């Protein structure tokens, strides 16, 4: 009975993990499909920039910039330093690589608000919670934003549930093995004790008969 329950738990946990993996892959495909790529950045006025995307143009003013994240890495093959930036605005975010053809204008846009090039810059009064509603690529059509957030939420839920199922699958198995080993050792000890008692009783009977 215990073995059947153990197998049932293993089977259920495995099915949940497989389903969550499938759902994660499916939502990742959907998020990538809805992603909007930046094609170019142009300066159309003294402080007004146009971000040209696959879905149209978006005008961005320095006042629209809410947060800037700067990270530095190196290419795997050449070892060349690459700067990867993420610019959050109230119209979505822009990924910017120092190797992009529009990197110079992107840097100019960031420098208009972040004069010192800090790794993390935030506008006063802005925190991460207030930025979550802008966690989509610049140029994403307004009607697709709710769908994008739904897919992201579904992806996070699938990862969380899958992780819990993996923990339930792995740790109880180890505990079950330890319990089985301890119970086996206990049963073996009882058998040896009973055998010793029987041997002693047999010896006493033999002694009585000998007298």
N, C-alpha and C positions, 0 to 999 in steps of 0.2 A: 504493500500500500504506500509506504514511504517512498519507495523507488518510483512508483507510478506518478506520485505528486511531483517528485523531482524532475522526471522526464517531461511532465506537463508544463512545469514552470520554465524549463529550458526551451521547449518548443515555442511557448508563448513569447518569451523574451526575444528569441531569435526572429520570430515573425515581426515583432514590433520594430526591431533594429533594421531589418530588411526594408520594411515599409517606410521608416524614417529616412533611410539612405535614399530610397527611390524618390521620396518627396523632396529631399534636399537637392538632389540632382535636377529634378523637374523645376523647382522654384529658381534654382541658379540659372537654368536656361531661360526662364521667363524674365528674370532680372537683367540678364545680358541682352536679351532681345529688346527690352524697353530702354536700355542704356543709350544715351545720346552722346555722340563723339563731337569734340570741338575740332573744327577745321582750321580756324584762324582767329586772330584777335587784331582788331584795327583801332587806331586812334582817330576819332572823327571830330573831336573838338579838344580843347585844352585839357579837360579832365573827364571827358566822356569817351568810353570805349565801347566798341561793338564786338561781341563774341559771336562769331559765325559758326553755327552748328549744322548738323544734318537736318534738323527740323526747323531751321530758320535762324534769324538774327535776334540777339538779346542785347539791349543797351545797358551798360553797367557804369555807374558813377562811383567814385571812391566812398561816398556816403552809404552806398549799398553794401559795402564789404563789412562783414560781421566778425570773421575769424580767419586767421591765416596759420597754416601748419607747414613748417619747412622741415624736411628730412633729407639726409645726405647718405648716399650709398655708392657702391662701385659696381661697374659692369663685371659680369662673371668672367668674360673672356679677355677683355682689354685692360681691366683694372682701372678704367677711367672714372673719375668722380662724377656722379650724377646727382643733381638736386631735384627732388620730387616735392612738389608743393600742392597744397589743397586750399583753395580759396572759397570760403563760405560766404555767400551773399544772400540777400532776401529774395533772390530769384533762382536759388539753387547753388550748387557748388561747381567749381572748375578744377579739374586735375591739370597740373602743369609740370612738364618735364623740361629740364634745362637743355635737352637735345631737340625739343620741338622747334619748328621754324618760327613760331610766334612767341618763343620764350622771352625774348627781349622786351616785348610790349607787356607780357604778363608780369615780368619783374618790375617794370615801370609802374604798372597798376598797383602792385603790392607796396612798392616804395612810397607811393603817395600817402599811405596810411601808416605803414610800418617803416619808419625812417632808419631804424638801426638793424633791421634784419633778424629779429628775435626768432628762435625756433618755434615759439608759439605766441601769437598776438591775438588779443580779443578786444573788441570794442567795449567801452565801459558800459556796464549794465547788462552785458550778454553772458549767458552761461550755456553749458552744454544742453540742458533741458530745453532751452528756448530755441536751440538750433535744430532739434530733431525734426521739426516740421519743414526744414529746408534741406533735408538729407536726400536730395535727388539732383541729378545732373542738370546743369543749365541747359535750357532749350527743351526740356521734357514737357510735352503738351499737358495742360492743366487737367484734362479728363483722364490722363493716364497716371497721374500722381497717386490717387487713392488705390489703384490696382497695384502700383509698385510697392506702396507701403504694406498692402495686404500680403503680397508675395514675400516681402522681407519678414513680416511678423510670422508668417507660416513657416518660413525657413528657420527662424530662431526657435519656434516651438518644436519643430521636428528635431533639431539638434539637441534641445534640452531633453525631450522625451526619449530620444535614442540613447543619450548619455545615461539617463536613469535606468533604462532597460539593460544597458551594458553592465552597469554596476550590479543590478539585481541578478544578472546572468552569471557574472564572474565570482563575486564574493560569497554568495550562499553556497556555491559549489565547493569552494575551498573549505568553508565552515562545515559543510556536510561531510567532506572527506575526513576532516579532523575528528568529527563526531563518530564517524564510522570506525576510524582507527582506534579511538579511545574505547568505544563499545566492544570492538573485537578484542582489544587487550584485556578489558574487564572480563569478558566471557571466557577468554583463555585462562585468566587467573583463577576464575571460579572452577573451571574444569580441572586445573592442576590441583587446587585445594581439595576438591571432591575425590580426586584420584588418590591423593595422599591419605585422606581419611579412610577410604576403602582399603588401602594397603595396610594401614595400621590395624583396622578392624580384622582383616584377614589374618594378620600375624598373631593377634590376640586369640583368635579362634583356634589357630594351629597350635599355639602354646597350651591352650586349655585341653585340646584333644591329646596332646603329647603327655600331659600329666595323667 
